[in-house]
């Protein structure tokens, strides 16, 4: 199968992560398990082995979009996006070198990453949320290695037999899901032929999207969109003053913020976080009604439901 995008697996929680990782590593033909604290061992290992990276204890002090490790993981789910580093040669000269970081990755953490773009690349399984099944032993049995080798051989045989048969099927794209979730689910759906398993994957994708939208709905941007959309639906003017949005924010959500809500702050959210156009008209900053279509798209993205009749409800 030719695949240009890989979904990442994420194990989040404080219970039974080690058992899962050990079992998964035993089922993969080329895998490396590590718990490094720096980014250098990660891209060197991926470039050398090009197999499945099983990343244990992957909680970092900094996990926002500026973190080096986050950038490696963000690049690692698409082929043709190497990590560039400067390497010293024997003559003590520094030369740029590209490291291949594409491939499957299984990451175990106690919590979630701060970078939402990275989180959207994961298929996450929360551990400790349900009791251990009766058919799962507390300790691995002596037959574990033999059973794992048999499973690896079956998986490898499947790859040999089906390598040139399976291709990405664009018809499996779900238009109700966001592009990122469709991107990570399409390779899995293309491999699976069982309708029940496909249904389970689609249900997991829907739950993942609902979680992302719910998290966005708690952000300040969602509140600003809600107030702005109300102003656009209830106004007959060609523009909506940023001051009116600020007033609406103060009346509805002012008590939730320790610092005062100002026109400068709300204008910054509109321009930098929501990428909406604002300009100065008669001495005040306004949002033109021409941005209404973009606002409606953003409302759906942030889980703000728009109801005709000048009423806006939160999802």
Steps between C-alpha positions, in 0.01 A plus 500: 500500500632843407424734785610861528331569833521310827275535800672513836379290789489668839458324835399748765455425867675371808411130488606200287694699242813284528312175427344651191832628367678170558228306323492741210877498460499120490247505215703733274784369284712816518452707812707694749387590848652798674437766761752772409497843653649677197398517135833391349467123573151499351580618148829305490313178592217561252743576220708188572224238547192653329267278697238549768608734779356401839549805716452442873483771768447761229398778740716806443543815699421703187255348252366805316548577131853637563640176643757315286350159572153623408632624166655157433173324577302749292724433198511126559152405380552611138758361258747750354521728806848433644649668804799721415792508743861619490751217548874528565724291273852368565654827391289673766295670233127551544291367213119493466346153496144379446368228733211278395237500779199358312342185642257358757538623856343386825531754777421440868439800723335583832322800351445683173728728301446873501530523122152427364633443148707210630212359706282496188747256338447235769248221541485504879409221738444596863614231745363438846146599406362146519585182695744240369337222298498150652684352200801732542764358741665720759843370395598399148492120456808297391342454156493875437815512283392205284153647450650840415736344242209316340300822480795688348539232234130515413512880471810485283340238275193722469720789385671283239171371361305826503774756438395583143129447550413762759489866402345803661128516419382864479137386510546414870549866594228619739393857408366556853849460648777757497778459240762405760291214641416377150870510418599270787199269467504443124804264497344289776160486330668406171667198663191377686238319292269390783202742516477455880861602550455792263201608706706479819773714341246758386351511850847557646558779248169664592585484872841652431345786304235563767776522761702746292195720437404488869849611601491784248163607638663575836745748348461875500480494120170308520353761733609783270348320201172454684470868584616611154252273324216634714601854401507407132159329511331782691655797319398660171826693472783417261750468784515382861712722730759313704382707797154338474660155508701604806186626674322173430798303632507703820129454561504125437847378599670789679488325838703205362812711439735646759619780272263754341369427152611784273445591135871439435482147644182405313636651179818295539294180537299587189808571289767261629304203632200499266666667199205731444534831320468818706559856387459851635185689402412844639754457778392152620598149397227294336440152353338523154189294422698349214667280763168340595555186292841448659348554845236233430773251404693584816186457709459145373868434567474624859168334575286817502161413350330774301119508503312728263306761695785689662568226752835329545538188713819331618549137396 
